[in-house]
Amino acid sequence: MFGEGHQRFRASVLATMLCVAAGIAGVWVILRWRQKRPSSNQNFTSNDPKAILAEANRFAFLSNSFRAAPLYAKAEQIFRERGDKRDELYAKIGLMRAKAETMSFVKLSDFIGSQLAKPMVQNDPELKLWCLTAKGMTDIEVNFPAAKKDWQEAEVLARELKEKPWEARARGELGLIAFLQGDSLKAGRLVGGALLSAIKSGDVGAEIRYLELLGNGFEVRRRYEEALMVFNHAISVANSCKDCGFPYMAYEGRSLFGVLRRRASESSREPW
């Protein structure tokens, strides 16, 4: 018994050391990534808030919150000064989502939920869709049932508005929720379909996200070689897009690849 426990301890220590090394390597990669890409939106000089908002949305769709946030903030300020409550709220929601990692997901979800209940949002399908998707991305971090409801409603509304990118993304997020709730078959179908739609429509941000999610799914099922192939492709797609955000999940998955494969190999050789 002591021998088995000692083996477990050694394996745990090894895994921890490898994860730390992977984390250090990841920080280096992020720093290099930011060195080769613009660190601000200095090239975007328009003072038209609609144009600023459109550019912010473009970065947000590319999962580049770093570039989107200052644009949302600028647009929000101009809309507030002009008394445009509708677009001020739109920009505010975008800014909050861009900075979501720095705030409470629960409080953010509650705020967006309170806005969704207002007549101004309920009577504006485009604004309602924006709020639903923002709430869905937030709830998926803390409340799966609520996120599922958000994305189901968003999918229906996106279909009515003929917003195909959002409709496809809604299906992909519902696939992620299905995976988290244990329905891997449904998850594979929905995420795979969302990935194909993203490739077909040129939605690069969604393509990277769903490649990352598929890679995570392969890792969970111990199909490590396939996971590595998918993660590498996600990184390649991100590298080919100068305005895309950093593909954190793909790098994390690739970094853990060696750890997981080693542990699987040890598990197959020794009884635990």
C-alpha positions as CSV (number, residue, x, y, z in Angstrom):
1,M,0.0,0.0,0.0
2,F,2.9,2.4,0.8
3,G,4.4,1.7,-2.6
4,E,1.2,2.5,-4.4
5,G,0.7,5.7,-2.4
6,H,4.2,6.7,-3.1
7,Q,3.8,6.1,-6.8
8,R,0.6,8.3,-6.8
9,F,2.5,11.0,-5.0
10,R,5.4,10.9,-7.5
11,A,3.0,11.0,-10.4
12,S,1.1,14.0,-8.8
13,V,4.3,15.9,-8.2
14,L,5.5,15.2,-11.8
15,A,2.2,16.4,-13.2
16,T,2.3,19.6,-11.1
17,M,5.9,20.3,-12.2
18,L,4.9,19.9,-15.8
19,C,1.9,22.1,-15.4
20,V,4.0,24.8,-13.9
21,A,6.5,24.6,-16.7
22,A,3.6,24.7,-19.2
23,G,2.3,27.8,-17.5
24,I,5.7,29.6,-17.7
25,A,5.9,28.7,-21.3
26,G,2.4,30.0,-21.8
27,V,3.3,33.4,-20.3
28,W,6.2,33.6,-22.7
29,V,4.0,32.8,-25.7
30,I,1.5,35.5,-24.6
31,L,4.2,38.1,-24.3
32,R,5.6,37.3,-27.7
33,W,2.0,37.4,-29.2
34,R,1.5,40.9,-27.8
35,Q,4.8,42.0,-29.1
36,K,4.0,41.1,-32.6
37,R,0.5,42.6,-32.5
38,P,-0.7,46.2,-32.1
39,S,-1.3,46.9,-28.4
40,S,-4.0,49.6,-28.9
41,N,-6.5,50.9,-31.4
42,Q,-4.3,53.8,-32.4
43,N,-5.0,53.2,-36.1
44,F,-8.8,53.7,-35.6
45,T,-9.4,57.4,-35.4
46,S,-13.1,57.8,-36.3
47,N,-15.2,59.8,-33.9
48,D,-18.4,58.3,-35.3
49,P,-19.8,56.2,-32.4
50,K,-21.6,53.9,-34.8
51,A,-18.3,53.2,-36.6
52,I,-16.5,52.8,-33.3
53,L,-19.2,50.3,-32.1
54,A,-18.9,48.3,-35.3
55,E,-15.1,48.1,-34.9
56,A,-15.5,47.0,-31.3
57,N,-18.0,44.3,-32.3
58,R,-15.5,43.1,-35.0
59,F,-12.8,42.6,-32.4
60,A,-15.3,41.0,-29.9
61,F,-16.3,38.5,-32.6
62,L,-12.6,37.7,-33.0
63,S,-12.4,37.1,-29.2
64,N,-10.1,40.0,-28.9
65,S,-11.4,41.7,-25.7
66,F,-8.1,43.6,-25.3
67,R,-8.8,45.6,-28.5
68,A,-12.6,45.7,-28.1
69,A,-12.8,47.2,-24.6
70,P,-11.4,50.7,-25.2
71,L,-13.6,51.0,-28.3
72,Y,-16.7,50.1,-26.4
73,A,-15.8,52.5,-23.7
74,K,-15.3,55.3,-26.2
75,A,-18.6,54.6,-28.0
76,E,-20.5,54.4,-24.7
77,Q,-19.2,57.8,-23.7
78,I,-20.2,59.4,-27.0
79,F,-23.7,57.8,-26.9
80,R,-24.2,59.0,-23.3
81,E,-23.2,62.6,-24.3
82,R,-25.7,62.5,-27.2
83,G,-28.5,61.1,-25.0
84,D,-28.7,57.9,-27.1
85,K,-29.9,55.5,-24.3
86,R,-30.3,52.5,-26.6
87,D,-26.8,52.5,-28.1
88,E,-25.3,53.6,-24.8
89,L,-26.6,50.4,-23.3
90,Y,-25.4,48.3,-26.2
91,A,-21.9,49.6,-25.8
92,K,-22.0,49.3,-22.0
93,I,-23.0,45.6,-22.3
94,G,-20.1,45.1,-24.8
95,L,-17.7,46.7,-22.5
96,M,-18.8,44.7,-19.5
97,R,-18.5,41.5,-21.5
98,A,-15.0,42.5,-22.7
99,K,-14.0,43.0,-19.0
100,A,-16.0,40.1,-17.7
101,E,-12.9,38.3,-16.3
102,T,-12.3,41.3,-13.9
103,M,-15.8,41.3,-12.3
104,S,-18.3,39.0,-10.7
105,F,-20.0,36.8,-13.2
106,V,-23.1,36.6,-10.9
107,K,-23.4,40.4,-10.7
108,L,-22.8,40.8,-14.4
109,S,-25.5,38.2,-15.2
110,D,-27.9,39.9,-12.8
111,F,-27.3,43.3,-14.4
112,I,-27.9,42.0,-17.9
113,G,-31.0,40.2,-16.7
114,S,-32.3,43.4,-15.3
115,Q,-31.8,45.1,-18.6
116,L,-33.5,42.3,-20.5
117,A,-36.6,42.9,-18.5
118,K,-36.9,46.5,-19.6
119,P,-39.4,47.5,-22.4
120,M,-36.6,49.2,-24.3
121,V,-34.8,45.9,-24.7
122,Q,-37.9,43.7,-25.1
123,N,-39.1,45.9,-27.9
124,D,-35.8,46.0,-29.8
125,P,-35.0,42.5,-31.2
126,E,-31.4,43.3,-32.1
127,L,-30.6,44.8,-28.7
128,K,-32.4,41.9,-27.0
129,L,-30.3,39.4,-29.0
130,W,-27.1,41.3,-27.9
131,C,-28.1,41.1,-24.3
132,L,-29.1,37.4,-24.5
133,T,-25.8,36.4,-26.0
134,A,-23.9,38.4,-23.4
135,K,-25.9,36.8,-20.6
136,G,-25.4,33.4,-22.2
137,M,-21.6,33.8,-22.3
138,T,-21.7,34.9,-18.7
139,D,-24.1,32.3,-17.3
140,I,-22.1,29.5,-18.8
141,E,-19.5,30.3,-16.2
142,V,-21.8,30.0,-13.2
143,N,-25.2,28.6,-14.1
144,F,-25.7,26.0,-16.8
145,P,-29.5,25.8,-16.7
146,A,-29.7,29.6,-17.1
147,A,-27.1,29.6,-19.9
148,K,-29.1,26.9,-21.7
149,K,-32.3,29.0,-21.5
150,D,-30.3,32.1,-22.7
151,W,-28.9,30.4,-25.7
152,Q,-32.1,28.6,-26.7
153,E,-33.9,31.9,-26.7
154,A,-31.0,33.6,-28.6
155,E,-31.0,30.8,-31.2
156,V,-34.7,31.3,-31.9
157,L,-34.4,35.1,-32.1
158,A,-31.2,35.0,-34.3
159,R,-33.1,32.7,-36.7
160,E,-36.0,35.2,-36.8
161,L,-33.6,38.1,-37.5
162,K,-31.7,36.0,-40.0
163,E,-28.5,36.5,-38.0
164,K,-26.8,33.3,-39.1
165,P,-23.5,33.8,-37.3
166,W,-25.3,34.2,-34.0
167,E,-27.6,31.3,-34.7
168,A,-24.6,29.1,-35.3
169,R,-22.9,30.4,-32.2
170,A,-26.0,29.7,-30.2
171,R,-26.0,26.1,-31.3
172,G,-22.3,25.8,-30.5
173,E,-22.8,27.1,-27.0
174,L,-25.7,24.8,-26.5
175,G,-23.3,22.0,-27.6
176,L,-20.9,23.1,-24.9
177,I,-23.6,23.0,-22.3
178,A,-24.7,19.5,-23.4
179,F,-21.1,18.4,-23.0
180,L,-20.9,19.9,-19.5
181,Q,-24.2,18.1,-18.7
182,G,-22.9,14.7,-19.9
183,D,-24.5,14.4,-23.3
184,S,-21.4,14.0,-25.4
185,L,-23.3,12.8,-28.5
186,K,-25.4,15.9,-28.7
187,A,-22.4,18.1,-27.8
188,G,-20.4,16.7,-30.7
189,R,-23.3,17.2,-33.2
190,L,-23.9,20.8,-32.1
191,V,-20.3,21.9,-31.7
192,G,-19.3,20.2,-34.9
193,G,-22.2,21.8,-36.8
194,A,-21.3,25.2,-35.4
195,L,-17.7,24.7,-36.5
196,L,-18.7,23.9,-40.0
197,S,-21.0,26.9,-40.1
198,A,-18.2,29.1,-38.9
199,I,-15.8,27.9,-41.5
200,K,-18.4,28.3,-44.3
201,S,-19.4,31.8,-43.2
202,G,-15.8,33.0,-42.4
203,D,-16.5,33.5,-38.7
204,V,-12.9,33.0,-37.7
205,G,-13.5,33.8,-34.0
206,A,-16.2,31.1,-33.8
207,E,-14.0,28.7,-35.8
208,I,-11.2,29.0,-33.2
209,R,-13.5,28.7,-30.2
210,Y,-15.2,25.5,-31.5
211,L,-11.9,24.0,-32.5
212,E,-10.8,24.6,-28.9
213,L,-13.9,23.0,-27.5
214,L,-13.6,20.0,-29.8
215,G,-10.0,19.6,-28.7
216,N,-11.1,19.7,-25.0
217,G,-13.7,17.1,-25.8
218,F,-11.1,14.8,-27.4
219,E,-8.8,15.3,-24.3
220,V,-11.6,14.3,-21.9
221,R,-12.2,11.1,-23.9
222,R,-8.4,10.5,-23.9
223,R,-8.1,10.8,-27.6
224,Y,-5.0,12.9,-27.1
225,E,-3.5,12.7,-30.6
226,E,-6.7,14.0,-32.1
227,A,-6.9,16.7,-29.4
228,L,-3.4,17.8,-30.2
229,M,-4.1,18.0,-33.9
230,V,-7.2,20.2,-33.3
231,F,-5.4,22.5,-30.8
232,N,-2.6,23.0,-33.3
233,H,-5.1,23.9,-36.0
234,A,-6.9,26.4,-33.8
235,I,-3.5,28.0,-33.0
236,S,-2.7,28.1,-36.7
237,V,-6.0,29.7,-37.6
238,A,-5.4,32.3,-34.8
239,N,-1.9,33.0,-36.1
240,S,-3.2,33.7,-39.6
241,C,-5.7,36.3,-38.3
242,K,-3.8,39.5,-37.2
243,D,-6.8,40.8,-35.2
244,C,-7.8,37.6,-33.4
245,G,-7.5,37.3,-29.6
246,F,-5.0,35.0,-28.0
247,P,-6.3,31.3,-28.2
248,Y,-5.9,30.5,-24.5
249,M,-7.8,27.2,-24.5
250,A,-5.8,25.9,-27.4
251,Y,-2.4,26.7,-25.8
252,E,-3.6,25.3,-22.4
253,G,-4.8,22.1,-24.1
254,R,-1.6,21.7,-26.0
255,S,0.5,22.3,-22.9
256,L,-1.4,19.7,-20.9
257,F,-1.2,17.2,-23.8
258,G,2.1,15.7,-22.6
259,V,0.9,15.5,-19.0
260,L,-2.3,13.8,-19.8
261,R,-0.7,11.3,-22.2
262,R,2.0,10.4,-19.7
263,R,-0.6,9.9,-16.9
264,A,-2.7,7.8,-19.2
265,S,0.4,5.7,-20.1
266,E,1.2,5.2,-16.4
267,S,-2.3,4.3,-15.6
268,S,-2.4,1.6,-18.2
269,R,0.8,0.1,-16.9
270,E,0.2,0.2,-13.1
271,P,-2.9,-0.6,-11.0
272,W,-4.0,2.5,-9.0
